[in-house]
Amino acid sequence: MYVDEPMYMEQAKIMITHEDYSQKTYAKSIGWPFFMKWFFITFGINNWIALYLSSILGGLTVVNVFLLAYVLFKKENIALWSSFLFSLISTHISWAVSAENHMSSLFFLSLSLWICCLYIKEYKLKELLLLLSGLAFAVQFRPENYLFILPVFYLLIYKNKKYFNIKNIALILIFLILIIPNFVRIYSFQVIESHQDALEKNVQSEWNPNFLIKNSKELFRNIFLNYAHPFVFSFILLLGIYYSFLYNKIKRKHVYFLIFSSIISVIWIFPYYFYGNRFIITTYLFLSLYAGLGVYFVLNRIVTGLIKNKKHQKQIAILITTLLLLLFFPYISRTNDLWLPHALETKIPELAEKEVPKECIVISEWPVIFLSTTNIQVLKTQNFLDNNLFNSKKCLLFFEDMFCDGTFDRSPNCQRIKKEYKTIPFLTYNITKEEKDGVLKKEYIFHKLIEKY
């Protein structure tokens, strides 16, 4: 559990319960909550449902990578190498166990892209309807997905005038109308409000040219110099880019489609890469396609040219597979580094719903943690303090968590409550992790407010 996840879960919840949204406004993409809603209806409203669903979609994305590579390159071996390499990317693995919207976004984006590449040669209305429906759904999950409309439309019109008939144009116009509402909301949030907020706080905007230049240098350094993958991945990636212009089974329009899509996936994250490696997950979709082509180039052009024995060629392929696993292992092993505060924050809502008495009101700096998937009564610390809502006859529990202890924030409201009210521990939750230097422990406490000093 980080910050945005409970927002998505609460939005999914209120689609079912029709409650009021606890935040000022919901400015995120609507696709992930809408999709999550159906699983909440089926399995119950619980944050673990969102986490498991995200993990499943992360795994299924590997299948989509295989299918996209196969449609583009017409070779099973290239598709297998591409999906294999993508499955080793530590950034993808680590965020697959989060309820953020990256896994669902990437799954539906990759699904729509391989469907697009598969059916683009057909000129029938039903194929275009399938293509546009998949893309229209995919863009609802993350803002950057809107940009992939450009390479898809490029494929539609590449040396092809058959799409320019009244029915197809009408269908495309309907598609554009359907995706506009979500686009207006996220554009307002991501660009306009972000820029205004930066001006008010007198900080550098994400869209500031100096920030973009600095971020782009850091991004390229990390893509090619050992950040989330070994250097050999960067090497075979470059080989794949080179070989994509020589490989005669890939159509020219698909070469340009790949280049166009890769550039878009990189340009989008210039303003945001500073905030975390999760923004590069979509880029790895395309990097893995090129890397898979690069491995095939090594085996097909170099190894087969030097070694004629089929048995020895297979042994070389097994050796390369083993070597890649060994080289990726240090990066994958990092995903096991449990971030204790967030791991504990993830467990608490479900546990607290069972143990906090129904008559008690929880005072929290981040109420959405509970409101997203539980029926616990919650007040925001600011509201409690501003309105002087203390009543000694009521059961009031102050939840001191990562928004109070400096892990994510160190809110002055938390310090004020501890300073102005006498409290006693009511519920304590903890988590431990063994390390070489000893055992790390983290605990969060529900304090019962007894009296005001």
C-alpha positions as CSV (number, residue, x, y, z in Angstrom):
1,M,0.0,0.0,0.0
2,Y,1.5,3.3,-1.0
3,V,-0.6,6.5,-1.6
4,D,-2.6,6.2,-4.8
5,E,-3.8,2.6,-4.4
6,P,-6.5,3.3,-1.8
7,M,-7.8,6.1,-4.0
8,Y,-8.4,3.6,-6.8
9,M,-9.9,1.1,-4.4
10,E,-12.3,3.6,-2.8
11,Q,-13.4,4.8,-6.2
12,A,-14.2,1.1,-7.1
13,K,-16.0,0.7,-3.8
14,I,-18.3,3.7,-4.3
15,M,-19.2,2.5,-7.7
16,I,-20.9,-0.3,-5.8
17,T,-22.1,1.4,-2.6
18,H,-22.8,4.8,-4.1
19,E,-21.2,6.5,-1.0
20,D,-19.6,9.9,-1.2
21,Y,-16.0,10.1,-2.2
22,S,-13.8,11.0,0.8
23,Q,-11.2,13.0,-1.1
24,K,-11.7,16.5,-2.5
25,T,-11.9,15.1,-6.0
26,Y,-10.9,12.0,-8.0
27,A,-8.5,13.2,-10.7
28,K,-7.0,9.8,-11.7
29,S,-7.9,7.7,-14.7
30,I,-11.1,5.8,-14.2
31,G,-10.3,2.5,-16.0
32,W,-8.6,0.6,-13.1
33,P,-11.4,1.4,-10.5
34,F,-14.0,0.4,-13.1
35,F,-12.3,-2.9,-13.9
36,M,-11.6,-3.6,-10.2
37,K,-15.3,-3.0,-9.3
38,W,-16.4,-6.2,-11.0
39,F,-14.0,-8.3,-8.8
40,F,-15.1,-6.5,-5.7
41,I,-18.7,-7.4,-6.6
42,T,-17.7,-11.0,-7.2
43,F,-15.2,-11.6,-4.3
44,G,-16.0,-8.9,-1.9
45,I,-14.5,-5.4,-1.1
46,N,-11.0,-6.1,0.1
47,N,-7.6,-4.6,-0.6
48,W,-6.1,-8.1,-1.2
49,I,-8.5,-8.6,-4.1
50,A,-6.9,-5.5,-5.8
51,L,-3.4,-6.8,-5.0
52,Y,-4.0,-10.3,-6.3
53,L,-5.8,-9.0,-9.4
54,S,-2.8,-6.7,-10.2
55,S,-0.4,-9.6,-9.8
56,I,-2.5,-11.8,-12.2
57,L,-2.6,-9.1,-14.8
58,G,1.1,-8.6,-14.5
59,G,1.7,-12.3,-15.2
60,L,-0.8,-12.2,-18.1
61,T,1.1,-9.3,-19.6
62,V,4.0,-11.6,-20.4
63,V,1.6,-13.6,-22.6
64,N,0.6,-10.3,-24.4
65,V,4.3,-9.5,-25.0
66,F,4.7,-13.0,-26.6
67,L,1.7,-12.4,-28.8
68,L,2.7,-8.9,-29.8
69,A,6.3,-10.0,-30.7
70,Y,4.9,-13.0,-32.6
71,V,2.5,-10.8,-34.6
72,L,5.3,-8.3,-35.4
73,F,8.2,-10.7,-36.1
74,K,6.4,-13.8,-37.3
75,K,8.8,-16.0,-35.3
76,E,8.0,-18.1,-32.2
77,N,11.6,-17.9,-31.0
78,I,11.7,-14.1,-31.0
79,A,8.4,-14.0,-29.2
80,L,9.7,-16.5,-26.6
81,W,12.9,-14.5,-26.0
82,S,11.0,-11.2,-25.8
83,S,8.4,-12.5,-23.2
84,F,11.2,-14.3,-21.3
85,L,13.3,-11.1,-21.0
86,F,10.2,-9.0,-20.1
87,S,9.4,-11.5,-17.3
88,L,12.9,-10.8,-15.8
89,I,12.5,-7.1,-15.5
90,S,12.6,-6.3,-11.8
91,T,10.6,-3.1,-12.1
92,H,7.7,-5.1,-13.6
93,I,8.0,-7.8,-10.9
94,S,8.1,-5.4,-8.0
95,W,5.1,-3.3,-9.2
96,A,3.0,-6.4,-10.0
97,V,2.5,-6.9,-6.3
98,S,1.1,-3.4,-5.9
99,A,-2.5,-2.2,-6.4
100,E,-1.2,0.7,-8.5
101,N,-2.7,1.0,-12.0
102,H,0.5,0.2,-14.0
103,M,-0.2,-3.5,-14.3
104,S,-3.7,-3.2,-15.5
105,S,-2.7,-0.4,-17.8
106,L,0.1,-2.3,-19.4
107,F,-2.0,-5.5,-19.7
108,F,-4.8,-3.7,-21.7
109,L,-2.4,-1.6,-23.7
110,S,-0.3,-4.6,-24.8
111,L,-3.5,-6.5,-25.5
112,S,-4.9,-3.7,-27.7
113,L,-1.6,-3.3,-29.5
114,W,-1.2,-6.9,-30.6
115,I,-4.9,-7.0,-31.6
116,C,-4.3,-3.9,-33.6
117,C,-1.2,-5.3,-35.4
118,L,-3.0,-8.6,-36.0
119,Y,-6.2,-7.1,-37.6
120,I,-4.7,-4.0,-39.2
121,K,-4.5,-5.8,-42.5
122,E,-8.3,-6.4,-42.5
123,Y,-10.4,-3.6,-43.9
124,K,-13.8,-4.7,-42.5
125,L,-15.9,-2.7,-40.1
126,K,-16.0,-5.4,-37.4
127,E,-12.2,-5.6,-37.3
128,L,-11.9,-1.8,-36.9
129,L,-14.6,-1.9,-34.2
130,L,-12.7,-4.5,-32.2
131,L,-9.4,-2.5,-32.6
132,L,-10.9,0.8,-31.5
133,S,-12.9,-0.8,-28.6
134,G,-9.7,-2.3,-27.2
135,L,-7.8,0.9,-27.6
136,A,-10.7,3.0,-26.1
137,F,-10.7,0.8,-23.0
138,A,-6.9,0.8,-22.7
139,V,-6.6,4.6,-22.7
140,Q,-8.9,4.7,-19.6
141,F,-6.2,3.2,-17.4
142,R,-3.3,5.7,-17.6
143,P,-2.7,9.1,-19.2
144,E,0.2,7.9,-21.4
145,N,-1.9,5.4,-23.1
146,Y,-3.6,8.2,-25.1
147,L,-0.3,8.8,-26.9
148,F,-0.4,5.3,-28.4
149,I,-3.4,6.3,-30.4
150,L,-0.8,8.0,-32.7
151,P,1.2,4.9,-33.8
152,V,-2.1,2.9,-34.1
153,F,-3.6,5.5,-36.4
154,Y,-0.3,5.5,-38.3
155,L,-0.7,1.8,-39.0
156,L,-4.3,2.4,-40.1
157,I,-3.4,5.0,-42.7
158,Y,0.0,3.7,-43.8
159,K,-0.2,3.5,-47.6
160,N,-3.8,2.6,-47.2
161,K,-6.8,4.6,-48.4
162,K,-9.4,1.9,-47.8
163,Y,-10.1,3.1,-44.3
164,F,-11.2,6.5,-45.6
165,N,-14.8,5.6,-46.1
166,I,-17.9,7.1,-44.4
167,K,-18.5,4.2,-42.0
168,N,-14.9,4.0,-40.8
169,I,-14.6,7.7,-40.4
170,A,-17.9,7.8,-38.4
171,L,-16.6,5.0,-36.2
172,I,-13.3,6.8,-35.5
173,L,-15.2,9.9,-34.6
174,I,-17.3,8.0,-32.1
175,F,-14.2,6.5,-30.7
176,L,-12.6,10.0,-30.2
177,I,-15.8,11.3,-28.6
178,L,-15.9,8.4,-26.1
179,I,-12.3,8.9,-24.9
180,I,-12.5,12.7,-24.5
181,P,-14.1,13.0,-21.0
182,N,-11.4,11.0,-19.3
183,F,-8.7,12.8,-21.3
184,V,-10.0,16.2,-20.2
185,R,-9.9,15.2,-16.5
186,I,-6.4,13.7,-16.5
187,Y,-5.0,16.5,-18.7
188,S,-6.4,19.0,-16.2
189,F,-4.8,17.1,-13.3
190,Q,-1.5,16.1,-14.9
191,V,-0.6,19.4,-16.7
192,I,-2.7,22.4,-15.7
193,E,-3.2,21.7,-11.9
194,S,0.3,20.4,-11.6
195,H,1.8,23.5,-13.1
196,Q,-0.5,25.8,-11.0
197,D,0.4,23.9,-7.8
198,A,4.1,24.3,-8.6
199,L,3.6,28.1,-9.1
200,E,1.8,28.4,-5.8
201,K,4.4,26.4,-3.9
202,N,7.2,28.2,-5.7
203,V,8.8,24.9,-6.8
204,Q,10.0,23.7,-10.1
205,S,7.2,22.3,-12.3
206,E,7.6,18.8,-13.8
207,W,7.3,20.5,-17.2
208,N,10.1,23.0,-16.6
209,P,12.7,22.6,-19.4
210,N,15.6,22.4,-16.9
211,F,13.8,19.6,-15.0
212,L,13.0,17.8,-18.2
213,I,16.6,17.9,-19.4
214,K,18.0,16.7,-16.1
215,N,15.4,13.9,-15.9
216,S,16.0,12.8,-19.5
217,K,19.8,12.4,-18.8
218,E,19.1,10.3,-15.7
219,L,16.5,8.2,-17.6
220,F,18.9,7.3,-20.5
221,R,21.7,6.7,-18.1
222,N,19.6,4.2,-16.2
223,I,18.1,2.5,-19.3
224,F,21.5,1.8,-20.8
225,L,23.8,1.6,-17.7
226,N,22.7,-1.1,-15.4
227,Y,19.8,0.4,-13.4
228,A,17.0,-2.2,-13.6
229,H,18.7,-4.7,-15.8
230,P,22.2,-6.0,-16.5
231,F,24.3,-4.3,-19.2
232,V,24.0,-7.3,-21.5
233,F,20.3,-6.4,-21.8
234,S,21.3,-2.9,-23.1
235,F,23.7,-4.6,-25.6
236,I,21.2,-7.0,-27.1
237,L,18.6,-4.3,-27.1
238,L,20.8,-2.2,-29.4
239,L,21.5,-5.3,-31.5
240,G,17.8,-5.7,-31.8
241,I,17.2,-2.1,-32.9
242,Y,19.9,-2.6,-35.6
243,Y,18.5,-6.0,-36.7
244,S,15.0,-4.7,-37.0
245,F,16.0,-2.8,-40.1
246,L,17.6,-5.9,-41.6
247,Y,15.1,-8.6,-40.6
248,N,13.0,-9.3,-43.8
249,K,10.0,-10.9,-42.0
250,I,9.0,-7.7,-40.3
251,K,7.1,-5.2,-42.4
252,R,8.4,-1.7,-42.8
253,K,5.2,-0.2,-41.2
254,H,5.8,-2.4,-38.2
255,V,9.4,-1.2,-37.9
256,Y,8.2,2.4,-37.9
257,F,5.3,1.5,-35.5
258,L,7.8,0.0,-33.0
259,I,10.1,3.1,-33.3
260,F,7.2,5.5,-33.0
261,S,5.8,3.6,-29.9
262,S,9.2,3.3,-28.2
263,I,9.9,7.0,-28.6
264,I,6.4,7.9,-27.2
265,S,6.9,5.5,-24.2
266,V,10.2,7.3,-23.4
267,I,9.1,10.9,-24.0
268,W,6.1,10.6,-21.7
269,I,8.2,9.8,-18.7
270,F,10.6,12.7,-18.9
271,P,8.5,14.7,-16.4
272,Y,7.9,11.8,-14.0
273,Y,10.9,9.5,-13.9
274,F,12.2,11.4,-10.9
275,Y,9.3,10.1,-8.9
276,G,10.0,6.4,-9.4
277,N,11.0,3.7,-11.7
278,R,7.3,2.6,-12.1
279,F,6.9,5.1,-14.9
280,I,9.4,3.2,-17.1
281,I,7.3,-0.1,-17.0
282,T,5.6,0.6,-20.3
283,T,9.0,1.5,-22.0
284,Y,10.2,-2.0,-21.0
285,L,7.4,-3.5,-23.1
286,F,9.1,-2.2,-26.2
287,L,12.7,-2.6,-25.0
288,S,11.9,-6.3,-24.4
289,L,10.7,-6.7,-28.0
290,Y,13.9,-5.3,-29.4
291,A,16.0,-7.3,-26.9
292,G,14.2,-10.5,-27.9
293,L,15.0,-9.7,-31.6
294,G,18.6,-9.0,-30.5
295,V,19.0,-12.5,-28.9
296,Y,17.5,-14.1,-32.0
297,F,20.1,-12.1,-34.1
298,V,22.9,-13.5,-32.0
299,L,21.7,-17.1,-32.3
300,N,20.5,-17.0,-35.9
301,R,23.2,-14.9,-37.5
302,I,26.3,-15.4,-35.3
303,V,26.0,-18.7,-33.6
304,T,24.5,-20.6,-36.6
305,G,27.1,-19.1,-38.8
306,L,30.0,-20.4,-36.6
307,I,28.4,-23.6,-35.3
308,K,26.7,-25.9,-37.8
309,N,25.8,-28.8,-35.4
310,K,22.1,-28.4,-34.3
311,K,22.8,-30.1,-30.9
312,H,25.5,-27.6,-30.1
313,Q,23.3,-24.7,-31.2
314,K,20.7,-25.8,-28.7
315,Q,23.3,-26.1,-26.0
316,I,24.4,-22.5,-26.8
317,A,20.8,-21.4,-26.5
318,I,20.5,-23.1,-23.1
319,L,23.8,-21.5,-22.0
320,I,22.5,-18.0,-23.0
321,T,19.3,-18.6,-21.1
322,T,21.2,-19.7,-18.0
323,L,23.6,-16.7,-18.3
324,L,20.7,-14.3,-18.6
325,L,19.0,-15.7,-15.5
326,L,22.2,-15.4,-13.5
327,L,22.8,-11.8,-14.7
328,F,19.2,-10.8,-13.9
329,F,19.1,-12.5,-10.5
330,P,20.7,-9.7,-8.5
331,Y,18.1,-7.3,-9.9
332,I,15.2,-9.6,-9.3
333,S,16.4,-10.4,-5.7
334,R,16.0,-6.7,-4.9
335,T,12.2,-7.2,-5.2
336,N,12.3,-9.3,-2.1
337,D,13.4,-6.3,-0.1
338,L,10.3,-5.7,2.0
339,W,9.5,-2.1,2.7
340,L,8.2,-2.6,6.1
341,P,6.1,0.6,6.6
342,H,4.1,0.0,3.4
343,A,3.8,-3.8,4.0
344,L,2.4,-3.1,7.4
345,E,0.0,-0.4,6.1
346,T,-1.3,-2.9,3.6
347,K,-2.2,-5.5,6.3
348,I,-3.8,-3.1,8.8
349,P,-7.2,-2.2,7.2
350,E,-8.4,-5.8,7.0
351,L,-7.1,-6.6,10.5
352,A,-8.5,-3.3,12.0
353,E,-12.0,-3.9,10.6
354,K,-12.2,-7.1,12.7
355,E,-10.7,-5.7,15.9
356,V,-11.7,-2.0,16.1
357,P,-15.1,-1.8,17.8
358,K,-17.9,-0.6,15.5
359,E,-18.7,2.3,17.9
360,C,-15.2,3.6,17.7
361,I,-14.1,6.5,15.4
362,V,-10.6,6.3,13.9
363,I,-8.7,9.6,13.5
364,S,-6.2,9.3,10.7
365,E,-4.0,11.6,8.6
366,W,-4.9,9.5,5.5
367,P,-8.5,8.3,6.1
368,V,-8.8,6.8,2.6
369,I,-6.5,3.9,3.9
370,F,-9.6,2.6,5.8
371,L,-12.4,4.1,3.7
372,S,-11.2,2.4,0.6
373,T,-12.1,-1.1,1.6
374,T,-13.6,-1.1,5.1
375,N,-16.7,0.2,7.0
376,I,-14.7,1.7,9.8
377,Q,-15.8,5.2,10.9
378,V,-12.9,7.6,10.1
379,L,-12.1,11.3,10.7
380,K,-9.2,13.2,9.2
381,T,-6.9,14.6,11.8
382,Q,-7.3,18.1,10.4
383,N,-11.1,18.0,10.7
384,F,-10.9,16.6,14.2
385,L,-8.6,19.3,15.4
386,D,-10.2,22.3,13.6
387,N,-13.7,21.4,14.8
388,N,-12.7,20.4,18.3
389,L,-14.6,17.1,18.1
390,F,-13.2,15.5,21.2
391,N,-15.8,13.9,23.4
392,S,-14.6,11.8,26.4
393,K,-17.7,9.7,26.2
394,K,-16.9,8.5,22.7
395,C,-14.4,5.9,21.6
396,L,-11.8,7.9,19.6
397,L,-8.8,6.1,18.3
398,F,-5.8,8.0,16.8
399,F,-4.0,6.0,14.2
400,E,-0.3,6.8,14.1
401,D,1.2,5.5,10.8
402,M,3.6,6.3,8.0
403,F,2.0,9.7,7.4
404,C,3.0,10.6,11.0
405,D,6.4,8.9,11.5
406,G,8.2,10.4,8.6
407,T,8.1,7.4,6.3
408,F,5.9,9.2,3.9
409,D,5.2,12.4,5.7
410,R,5.6,13.9,9.2
411,S,2.3,15.7,9.7
412,P,2.2,18.4,12.3
413,N,-1.4,17.3,13.0
414,C,-0.1,14.0,14.4
415,Q,2.3,15.7,16.7
416,R,-0.4,18.1,17.8
417,I,-2.8,15.3,18.8
418,K,-0.1,13.6,20.9
419,K,0.8,16.9,22.5
420,E,-2.8,18.0,23.3
421,Y,-4.4,14.8,24.3
422,K,-3.7,12.1,26.8
423,T,-3.6,8.7,25.1
424,I,-3.1,5.0,25.8
425,P,-2.2,2.3,23.3
426,F,-5.4,0.5,22.2
427,L,-4.2,-1.7,19.3
428,T,-0.6,-2.4,18.1
429,Y,0.4,-4.0,14.8
430,N,3.9,-4.8,13.9
431,I,6.0,-6.5,11.2
432,T,9.5,-7.8,11.3
433,K,12.2,-8.6,8.8
434,E,15.4,-10.5,9.3
435,E,18.6,-9.0,7.9
436,K,22.3,-9.6,8.2
437,D,22.7,-7.0,10.9
438,G,19.7,-8.2,12.9
439,V,15.9,-8.0,12.9
440,L,14.1,-4.9,11.7
441,K,10.8,-4.1,13.3
442,K,8.1,-1.7,12.4
443,E,4.9,-1.0,14.4
444,Y,1.9,1.2,14.0
445,I,-0.4,2.0,17.0
446,F,-4.0,2.9,17.5
447,H,-4.0,5.3,20.5
448,K,-7.2,5.8,22.5
449,L,-7.8,9.4,23.4
450,I,-8.6,9.7,27.1
451,E,-8.7,13.4,27.9
452,K,-7.5,16.7,26.6
453,Y,-4.7,18.3,28.5
